[in-house]
Amino acid sequence: MKNYRIAFFTADWNFELVESTLRGLKRFTTEHENVSVCVFDCFGKDQDNEADRSEYIIYDLPDLSQFDGILIQGNQIVLERARKEIEQKVRQTGIPAVAIDCPIDGCVLVGIDNRQAQYDITEHLISCHGARRMVYLTGTLDNGCPEARQRMDGFLSACSDNGIPEELVEVVLCTWRTTDGMELARRWLREERPLPDAFVCANDEMALGILEVLGEHGICVPRDVRITGFDNVSSAELSIPRLSTVNRDNETLDYFALDRLIACIDGKEKRSWIPFEHSLVCSESCGCEDNSQTAYIRDRYFHQTRVLKNFHAMQEIMAEQLLEADNLTELMEVVEKNHAIFGCDNVYLCINDYYFDNFDKKQWQHDSTSFGDDIVLATCGREEIQTDAGHPFIRLPARDLLPESLIRKERFLVFYPLHYRSYCIGYLAMDGISEAAKVNLHKSLFSFLEMAFENVRKKCLLQQFNQILDNLYIHDNLTGLYNRFGLERFGQQKFDYFLETEGCVQILFADMNNLKIINDRYGHETGDMAIRLAAEALQLACSRDDFLMRYGGDEFLVIASCCEKNPEQAIQEALSGCNNENRIPCEISLSIGCVAADRAKKWTLDACIKAADDLMYRQKEKNRAVS
């Protein structure tokens, strides 16, 4: 049996339409074992602002040469630029493609006749309910998708064909949003304009907005005014009064569109436009009888209530754990532990490699607004992937989306972008349709996850910054050795450690000879270089486990293991080596005092330092006498 791999592009700006769409595709893959679908979804709208651009970047993720066909929910992708970019990909690849409810060059069009559908419901208002004075709310007319203009043309044609004078018809430009309907209703009431016979809306969202505001002001629908919508979303089914609308069965439509795409791939479908049926839902808001099903409404209400209750309970637990995560590993563990909130069996979290490797944006070599060449997969949910011990993350090319074993196994995957403001974090893949998406909680879940990433990123950067400050605080900036603060924090610890583990400890106190002469004769830069060379000699001669510090201007302290035989000689030999390199125009030398203490003596660190200092001064006096 031939296998088909399909890429599907959509946008989740209207969650109810997308949720029903995905159900249709999921059902198709369940019924056709040789078909797999990768959905590339986002929460982009039509503003083309920073947030929108970060959402639509998900369309750049797939390598379309790895797919057999492309399915595009064109009417849901409300940003024209985003649709044009997909259109260009279709032309470049030449892969068979089907667009749903919005014509796209290079694609077969599958969808309803929007013009006829709007004509039918408008004519119903006129012929069955005597409506004459009507106000029409358009969708977005200038975004390159003809859907809104077709519906407006259907409304105007129905008015004209039924003898409605132009002066009784008003068209209001809108943008599909619920707030458009709410603002129109408020403005209408504020201006105290007489209500029309009907508000005819290009979609249900605007109709529900009008319905809500009018209800708040005691205006009865349909007694005082009639309202119709378009799409028959679940909110329209549950509204009071039940909204009259145009039904486009999105689940069946997308199932049908995928079936026609398979036919196009096989060369069995030659039509450029494939019509899909629509039907009218004539109910209470236009003045018809209530055709809602009480049992269905009760079931939907009960289901949504349970989903909300369970979601908020899980979110509260997850939120607390995410905020406590201090690094990416802990964050991944939280997501894995709480994967049930996504409503899927498996959730795969993929992070851009440049983001994963370095939280400091200044160090990113890649364009932070897009995906990197490679991604890092953290396994989440129930799926287990074999990894090398100690390496919980898997790196792979971003074009592969997921490891090959998962791509072969998962026949339905939904990919969403993860971003914080303008920069791209990565993406999340789910093997099913989230319960949260059905009640519009999906976006809030992703937003919370993105903020958790940013919280971890800033925590880690703060830890790194504090570490840098801490190192500066305890280290001498000229030599890199410990300073007095370092002695307070680690010197006593090292002293006690050697006494406990070896039974004894050596303390060396060193002072540079003739540093004043070097400064006077060659300058302070040479003097500083001499101090650095002395510190370098100490580091070469001493063990990594020893404690080395710059005690003062030209004084040094070493807390060393007793296992080191004759450390003074080792230091002098290292000094000789530095002098032989001729890095400065003079030789450097150290006077060194050394004492050894064991547990029996019960000497304190301060007592040892004083004793070593005394020995150093005796050595210095001898050196002066010889010179």
Long-range contacts (C-beta under 8 A, 24 or more apart in sequence): 1-33, 1-34, 2-34, 2-266, 3-34, 3-35, 3-36, 4-34, 4-35, 4-36, 4-68, 4-69, 4-262, 4-265, 5-36, 5-38, 5-66, 5-67, 5-68, 5-69, 6-35, 6-36, 6-37, 6-38, 6-67, 6-68, 6-69, 6-70, 6-71, 6-258, 6-261, 7-37, 7-38, 7-40, 7-62, 7-64, 7-67, 7-69, 7-70, 7-71, 8-37, 8-38, 8-39, 8-40, 8-70, 8-71, 8-72, 8-73, 9-40, 9-59, 9-70, 9-71, 9-72, 9-73, 9-77, 9-86, 10-39, 10-40, 10-41, 10-72, 10-73, 10-76, 10-77, 11-41, 11-42, 11-43, 11-44, 11-45, 11-55, 11-56, 11-73, 11-76, 11-77, 11-78, 11-79, 11-82, 12-41, 12-42, 12-43, 12-76, 12-437, 12-442, 12-443, 13-43, 13-44, 13-45, 13-46, 13-76, 13-78, 14-76, 14-176, 14-205, 14-233, 15-437, 15-438, 15-440, 15-442, 15-443, 16-233, 16-234, 16-235, 16-440, 17-76, 17-231, 17-233, 17-250, 18-73, 18-76, 18-437, 19-433, 19-437, 19-438, 20-250, 20-251, 21-73, 21-76, 21-250, 21-251, 21-253, 21-254, 22-254, 22-414, 22-433, 22-437, 23-251, 23-433, 24-250, 24-251, 24-252, 24-253, 24-254, 24-255, 24-258, 25-71, 25-254, 25-255, 25-258, 25-412, 26-412, 26-432, 26-433, 27-251, 27-255, 28-255, 28-258, 28-259, 29-411, 29-412, 33-411, 35-258, 35-262, 35-411, 36-410, 36-411, 36-412, 37-71, 37-258, 37-411, 37-412, 37-413, 38-62, 38-67, 38-401, 38-413, 38-415, 39-412, 39-413, 39-414, 39-415, 40-415, 41-414, 41-415, 41-416, 42-416, 42-417, 43-416, 43-442, 43-443, 43-446, 44-77, 44-78, 44-79, 44-82, 45-78, 45-79, 46-78, 46-79, 46-80, 46-140, 46-143, 46-175, 47-79, 48-79, 48-81, 50-421, 50-422, 51-421, 52-79, 53-369, 53-422, 54-369, 54-417, 54-419, 54-421, 54-422, 54-423, 54-424, 55-417, 55-419, 56-82, 56-85, 57-369, 57-370, 57-371, 57-417, 57-419, 57-424, 58-415, 58-416, 58-417, 58-427, 59-85, 59-86, 59-89, 60-370, 60-371, 61-371, 61-398, 61-401, 61-415, 61-417, 61-427, 62-399, 62-401, 63-399, 64-89, 64-93, 64-95, 65-93, 66-399, 67-95, 68-95, 68-96, 68-265, 69-95, 69-96, 69-97, 69-98, 69-261, 69-262, 69-264, 69-265, 70-95, 70-96, 70-97, 70-98, 70-107, 70-261, 71-97, 71-98, 71-100, 71-254, 71-257, 71-258, 71-261, 72-97, 72-98, 72-99, 72-100, 72-102, 72-104, 72-107, 73-100, 73-101, 73-254, 74-99, 74-100, 74-101, 74-102, 74-103, 74-104, 74-107, 74-145, 75-100, 75-101, 75-102, 75-111, 75-145, 75-147, 77-102, 78-140, 78-143, 78-145, 78-176, 79-143, 80-143, 80-144, 80-145, 83-144, 83-145, 84-144, 96-261, 96-264, 96-265, 97-261, 97-264, 98-257, 98-258, 98-260, 98-261, 98-264, 100-253, 100-254, 100-257, 101-147, 101-248, 101-253, 102-145, 102-146, 102-147, 103-146, 108-260, 108-261, 108-264, 108-269, 108-271, 108-272, 108-273, 108-274, 109-272, 109-273, 109-274, 110-253, 110-256, 110-257, 110-260, 110-273, 110-274, 110-276, 111-253, 111-275, 111-276, 112-248, 112-253, 112-275, 112-276, 112-277, 112-278, 113-150, 113-275, 113-278, 114-146, 114-147, 114-150, 114-151, 114-154, 115-150, 115-151, 115-153, 115-154, 115-157, 116-154, 116-278, 117-151, 117-154, 117-230, 117-246, 117-248, 117-278, 118-150, 118-151, 118-152, 118-153, 118-154, 118-155, 118-158, 118-200, 118-202, 118-230, 118-246, 119-154, 119-155, 119-157, 119-158, 120-154, 120-158, 120-246, 120-278, 120-280, 121-200, 121-228, 121-230, 121-244, 121-245, 121-246, 121-280, 121-282, 122-154, 122-155, 122-158, 122-159, 122-200, 122-228, 123-158, 123-161, 123-162, 124-280, 124-282, 124-286, 125-197, 125-198, 125-200, 125-226, 125-228, 125-286, 126-158, 126-159, 126-162, 126-164, 127-162, 128-282, 128-286, 128-287, 128-288, 129-197, 129-198, 129-222, 129-226, 129-286, 129-287, 130-197, 131-197, 131-198, 131-226, 132-164, 132-168, 132-197, 133-168, 133-196, 133-197, 133-198, 134-159, 134-164, 134-168, 134-169, 134-170, 134-196, 134-197, 134-198, 134-199, 134-200, 135-170, 135-171, 135-172, 135-184, 135-196, 135-198, 135-199, 135-200, 136-169, 136-170, 136-171, 136-172, 136-200, 136-201, 136-202, 137-172, 137-174, 137-180, 137-181, 137-184, 137-199, 137-200, 137-201, 137-202, 137-206, 137-207, 137-210, 138-171, 138-172, 138-173, 138-174, 138-202, 139-174, 139-175, 139-176, 139-202, 139-203, 140-174, 140-175, 140-176, 141-173, 148-176, 148-202, 151-202, 151-230, 152-202, 155-200, 170-196, 174-202, 174-206, 176-202, 176-203, 176-205, 176-206, 177-205, 177-206, 177-209, 178-205, 178-206, 178-208, 178-209, 179-209, 180-205, 180-206, 180-209, 181-205, 181-206, 181-207, 181-208, 181-209, 181-210, 181-211, 181-212, 181-213, 182-209, 182-210, 182-212, 182-213, 183-209, 184-209, 184-210, 185-209, 185-210, 185-213, 185-214, 186-213, 189-213, 189-217, 195-219, 195-224, 195-225, 196-225, 197-225, 197-226, 198-225, 198-226, 198-227, 198-228, 198-286, 199-225, 199-226, 199-227, 199-228, 200-228, 201-227, 201-228, 201-229, 201-230, 202-230, 203-229, 203-230, 203-231, 204-229, 204-230, 204-231, 204-232, 204-233, 204-235, 204-236, 204-243, 204-245, 205-229, 205-233, 207-236, 207-243, 207-245, 207-285, 208-235, 208-236, 208-239, 208-243, 211-239, 211-241, 211-243, 211-285, 221-284, 221-285, 222-284, 222-285, 222-286, 222-287, 226-285, 226-286, 226-287, 227-285, 227-286, 228-285, 228-286, 232-281, 234-300, 236-281, 237-292, 237-296, 237-297, 237-300, 238-297, 238-300, 238-301, 239-285, 241-283, 241-284, 241-285, 241-290, 242-283, 242-284, 242-285, 242-290, 242-291, 242-292, 243-281, 243-283, 243-284, 243-285, 244-280, 244-281, 244-282, 244-283, 244-284, 244-285, 244-286, 244-288, 245-280, 245-281, 245-283, 246-278, 246-279, 246-280, 246-281, 247-278, 247-279, 247-280, 247-281, 248-276, 248-278, 304-438, 304-439, 307-435, 307-436, 307-438, 307-439, 308-439, 308-441, 310-435, 311-341, 311-435, 311-436, 311-439, 311-441, 314-338, 314-340, 314-341, 315-341, 315-445, 315-448, 319-448, 322-448, 322-449, 322-452, 322-455, 323-452, 323-455, 325-452, 325-455, 325-456, 326-456, 326-459, 326-460, 326-463, 327-456, 327-459, 327-460, 328-356, 328-378, 328-456, 329-392, 330-456, 331-452, 331-453, 331-456, 332-378, 332-380, 332-392, 332-393, 334-452, 335-378, 335-380, 335-449, 336-378, 336-379, 336-380, 336-381, 339-380, 339-381, 339-382, 341-436, 341-445, 342-381, 342-430, 342-434, 342-436, 342-445, 343-432, 343-433, 343-434, 343-435, 343-436, 343-437, 344-381, 344-430, 344-431, 344-432, 344-433, 344-434, 345-381, 345-382, 345-383, 345-431, 345-432, 346-380, 346-381, 346-382, 346-383, 346-410, 346-430, 346-431, 347-380, 347-381, 347-428, 347-429, 347-430, 347-431, 348-377, 348-378, 348-379, 348-380, 348-381, 348-383, 348-402, 348-406, 348-428, 348-429, 348-430, 349-377, 349-378, 349-380, 349-418, 349-426, 349-428, 350-375, 350-376, 350-377, 350-378, 350-398, 350-401, 350-402, 350-426, 350-427, 350-428, 350-429, 351-375, 351-376, 351-378, 351-418, 351-425, 351-426, 352-376, 352-398, 352-424, 352-425, 352-426, 353-395, 355-423, 355-424, 355-425, 355-426, 356-393, 359-457, 359-460, 359-461, 359-464, 360-461, 360-464, 361-423, 368-422, 368-423, 368-424, 369-422, 369-423, 369-424, 370-424, 371-398, 371-424, 371-426, 371-427, 372-398, 373-397, 373-398, 374-398, 375-426, 375-427, 376-426, 377-402, 377-403, 381-431, 401-429, 402-429, 416-446, 418-446, 418-449, 418-450, 418-453, 419-450, 420-450, 420-451, 420-453, 420-454, 425-450, 425-453, 476-549, 476-550, 478-528, 478-531, 478-532, 478-535, 478-550, 479-531, 479-532, 479-535, 479-550, 480-535, 481-535, 481-538, 481-539, 481-548, 481-549, 481-550, 481-556, 482-547, 482-548, 482-549, 482-550, 483-549, 483-550, 484-549, 484-551, 486-549, 487-547, 487-549, 487-551, 487-557, 490-547, 491-547, 491-549, 491-557, 491-559, 491-605, 492-605, 494-546, 494-547, 494-559, 495-547, 495-559, 495-605, 495-608, 498-559, 498-560, 498-561, 498-562, 499-597, 499-598, 499-599, 502-561, 502-562, 502-563, 503-562, 503-598, 503-599, 504-562, 504-596, 504-597, 504-598, 504-599, 505-559, 505-560, 505-561, 505-562, 505-596, 505-597, 505-598, 505-608, 506-558, 506-559, 506-560, 506-561, 506-562, 506-564, 506-567, 506-594, 506-595, 506-596, 507-557, 507-558, 507-559, 507-560, 507-594, 507-595, 507-596, 507-597, 507-605, 507-608, 507-609, 507-611, 507-612, 508-556, 508-557, 508-558, 508-560, 508-567, 508-568, 508-571, 508-592, 508-593, 508-594, 508-612, 509-551, 509-555, 509-556, 509-557, 509-592, 509-593, 509-594, 509-609, 509-612, 509-613, 509-615, 509-616, 510-534, 510-538, 510-555, 510-556, 510-557, 510-558, 510-571, 510-590, 510-591, 510-592, 510-593, 510-616, 511-554, 511-555, 511-556, 511-590, 511-591, 511-616, 511-617, 511-620, 512-554, 512-555, 512-588, 512-589, 512-590, 513-588, 513-589, 513-590, 513-591, 513-620, 513-623, 514-589, 515-553, 515-554, 518-586, 518-588, 521-586, 522-584, 522-585, 522-586, 526-584, 526-585, 526-586, 529-583, 529-584, 530-584, 530-586, 530-588, 533-575, 533-578, 533-583, 533-584, 533-588, 534-575, 534-588, 534-590, 536-574, 536-578, 537-571, 537-574, 537-575, 537-577, 537-578, 537-588, 537-590, 538-571, 538-574, 540-574, 540-577, 541-567, 541-570, 541-571, 541-573, 541-574, 542-567, 542-570, 542-571, 556-590, 557-609, 557-612, 559-605, 562-596, 567-594, 568-592, 568-594, 589-623, 591-616, 591-617, 591-619, 591-620, 591-623, 592-616, 592-619, 593-617, 593-618, 593-619
